[in-house]
Amino acid sequence: MTTDYNIRPLEIDDFPAFLNIQREALLQAPEVFGSDYDWFEGLSVLSKEQRFEKYVNYPYQYLLGAVDVSGRIIGMIGYSGQEQMKLRHKGRLWGLFVLEEFRGQGIASKLIASLIETARDILEVEQIQLTVSTHNEASYGLYLRLGFAVYGTELRAMKVDNYYVDEYLMVKFLV
């Protein structure tokens, strides 16, 4: 299935569409996110909206979406920059997720490329860091193909139900 979409920073008006993809992400990929579905669903709408508003301060902290012509968010990725002067050269990629029916179309690669372009060209970030589950072979392979390298492994980074998730610590140097 191929669809028309734009990669763009999410805005306040995208909140209802964001809730939909966030729920899907937490259900389909619990090992990817620090939040879990039950916790997220237990939050009030106001709490969810406040959390979302934290990430629409483009370009310093934001969510990018792959948004189709109907306004549905079919993919997302998060970016957080550093405020402290000594740490401003680093940024963090997090929360990459593409709805299952849209995978294999290069959407994740385009989301990552757009994030890197903004971080490098607008914010003058010199490196992007991320973590990925050691069992998430698809994402791990994608990050390697896009030039990220492993610099460590965090054992038992998360506990999902009764099993632990180890994560690779990865970095891509932009300069």
C-alpha positions as CSV (number, residue, x, y, z in Angstrom):
1,M,0.0,0.0,0.0
2,T,1.5,3.3,-1.1
3,T,0.1,6.6,0.2
4,D,0.8,10.3,-0.2
5,Y,2.1,11.9,3.0
6,N,4.2,14.8,4.2
7,I,6.9,14.8,6.8
8,R,6.4,17.7,9.1
9,P,6.6,18.9,12.7
10,L,3.4,18.1,14.6
11,E,1.4,21.0,15.9
12,I,-1.3,21.4,18.6
13,D,-4.0,20.7,16.0
14,D,-2.5,17.2,15.5
15,F,-3.3,16.2,19.1
16,P,-6.2,13.8,18.3
17,A,-4.3,12.1,15.5
18,F,-1.3,11.8,17.7
19,L,-3.4,10.1,20.4
20,N,-4.4,7.5,17.8
21,I,-0.8,6.6,16.7
22,Q,0.5,6.8,20.3
23,R,-2.1,4.1,21.3
24,E,-1.1,1.9,18.4
25,A,2.6,2.3,19.1
26,L,2.2,1.4,22.8
27,L,0.1,-1.7,21.9
28,Q,2.2,-2.9,19.0
29,A,5.7,-2.1,20.3
30,P,5.8,-2.0,24.1
31,E,9.6,-2.6,24.1
32,V,10.2,0.6,22.1
33,F,8.7,3.1,24.5
34,G,9.3,3.8,28.2
35,S,5.6,4.5,28.6
36,D,3.1,1.6,28.6
37,Y,-0.4,1.4,27.2
38,D,-2.2,1.0,30.6
39,W,-0.3,3.9,32.1
40,F,-1.0,6.1,29.1
41,E,-4.7,5.3,29.0
42,G,-4.9,6.1,32.7
43,L,-3.8,9.7,32.1
44,S,-6.4,12.4,31.8
45,V,-6.9,14.0,28.5
46,L,-5.4,17.2,30.0
47,S,-2.3,15.3,31.1
48,K,-1.9,13.8,27.6
49,E,-2.4,17.2,26.0
50,Q,0.2,18.8,28.3
51,R,2.7,16.0,27.6
52,F,2.1,16.5,23.8
53,E,2.5,20.3,24.1
54,K,6.0,19.8,25.5
55,Y,7.0,18.4,22.2
56,V,5.7,21.1,19.8
57,N,8.5,23.5,20.6
58,Y,10.1,23.1,17.2
59,P,13.0,22.8,16.5
60,Y,14.5,22.3,20.0
61,Q,12.2,19.5,21.1
62,Y,9.6,18.1,18.8
63,L,7.7,15.3,17.2
64,L,7.8,14.8,13.5
65,G,5.0,13.1,11.8
66,A,4.5,11.4,8.5
67,V,1.0,12.8,7.9
68,D,-1.3,11.6,5.1
69,V,-3.7,13.8,3.1
70,S,-6.5,13.0,5.6
71,G,-4.5,14.2,8.5
72,R,-3.8,10.7,9.9
73,I,-0.3,10.3,11.4
74,I,1.1,7.1,9.8
75,G,4.6,7.5,11.3
76,M,6.3,9.5,14.0
77,I,9.7,10.3,15.6
78,G,10.8,12.4,18.5
79,Y,13.7,14.7,19.0
80,S,15.0,16.3,22.2
81,G,17.9,18.7,22.3
82,Q,20.1,19.8,25.2
83,E,19.6,23.1,27.0
84,Q,22.9,23.2,28.8
85,M,25.7,25.0,26.9
86,K,28.2,22.2,27.3
87,L,25.7,19.6,26.0
88,R,24.1,21.5,23.1
89,H,26.2,19.6,20.6
90,K,24.1,16.5,21.3
91,G,20.5,15.6,20.4
92,R,18.4,12.5,21.1
93,L,16.2,10.6,18.6
94,W,13.4,8.6,20.3
95,G,10.0,7.1,19.7
96,L,10.4,6.0,16.0
97,F,7.2,4.2,15.0
98,V,5.4,3.6,11.7
99,L,2.0,1.9,11.5
100,E,2.4,-1.7,10.4
101,E,0.4,-1.3,7.1
102,F,2.8,1.4,6.0
103,R,6.1,-0.2,6.8
104,G,8.6,-1.1,4.0
105,Q,7.9,2.2,2.1
106,G,10.9,4.1,3.5
107,I,8.9,6.3,5.8
108,A,11.1,5.6,8.9
109,S,14.2,6.5,6.8
110,K,12.6,9.7,5.7
111,L,11.6,10.6,9.3
112,I,15.2,10.0,10.5
113,A,16.7,12.0,7.6
114,S,14.4,15.0,8.3
115,L,15.2,14.9,12.0
116,I,19.0,14.8,11.2
117,E,18.7,17.6,8.7
118,T,17.0,19.9,11.2
119,A,19.3,19.0,14.0
120,R,22.4,19.5,11.9
121,D,21.4,22.5,9.8
122,I,19.2,24.6,12.1
123,L,20.4,23.6,15.6
124,E,24.1,22.9,14.6
125,V,23.9,19.6,16.5
126,E,27.1,17.5,16.1
127,Q,25.8,14.1,17.2
128,I,22.5,12.3,17.5
129,Q,22.1,9.6,20.1
130,L,19.4,6.9,20.4
131,T,18.7,3.6,22.1
132,V,17.2,0.5,20.4
133,S,16.2,-2.9,21.8
134,T,18.8,-5.6,21.1
135,H,15.8,-7.7,19.8
136,N,14.5,-5.1,17.4
137,E,16.4,-6.3,14.4
138,A,14.6,-4.2,11.8
139,S,15.2,-0.8,13.6
140,Y,18.7,-1.8,14.5
141,G,19.5,-2.7,10.9
142,L,18.0,0.6,9.7
143,Y,20.1,2.7,12.1
144,L,23.2,0.9,11.1
145,R,22.4,1.5,7.4
146,L,21.9,5.2,8.2
147,G,25.3,5.5,9.7
148,F,24.7,5.0,13.4
149,A,27.2,3.0,15.5
150,V,26.9,1.2,18.8
151,Y,28.9,2.6,21.6
152,G,27.5,0.5,24.4
153,T,24.7,-1.8,25.7
154,E,22.5,-1.1,28.6
155,L,21.5,-4.4,30.2
156,R,17.9,-4.6,31.6
157,A,17.1,-1.1,30.3
158,M,13.4,-1.8,30.6
159,K,11.2,-4.5,32.1
160,V,8.1,-5.4,30.1
161,D,5.8,-7.7,31.9
162,N,8.2,-10.4,33.2
163,Y,11.1,-10.0,30.8
164,Y,14.0,-7.6,30.5
165,V,14.8,-5.6,27.4
166,D,18.5,-4.8,26.8
167,E,19.2,-1.8,24.6
168,Y,22.0,-0.8,22.3
169,L,23.3,2.8,22.8
170,M,23.9,4.3,19.4
171,V,25.3,7.5,18.0
172,K,25.7,9.2,14.6
173,F,28.3,11.9,14.3
174,L,27.1,14.7,12.0
175,V,30.4,16.6,11.8
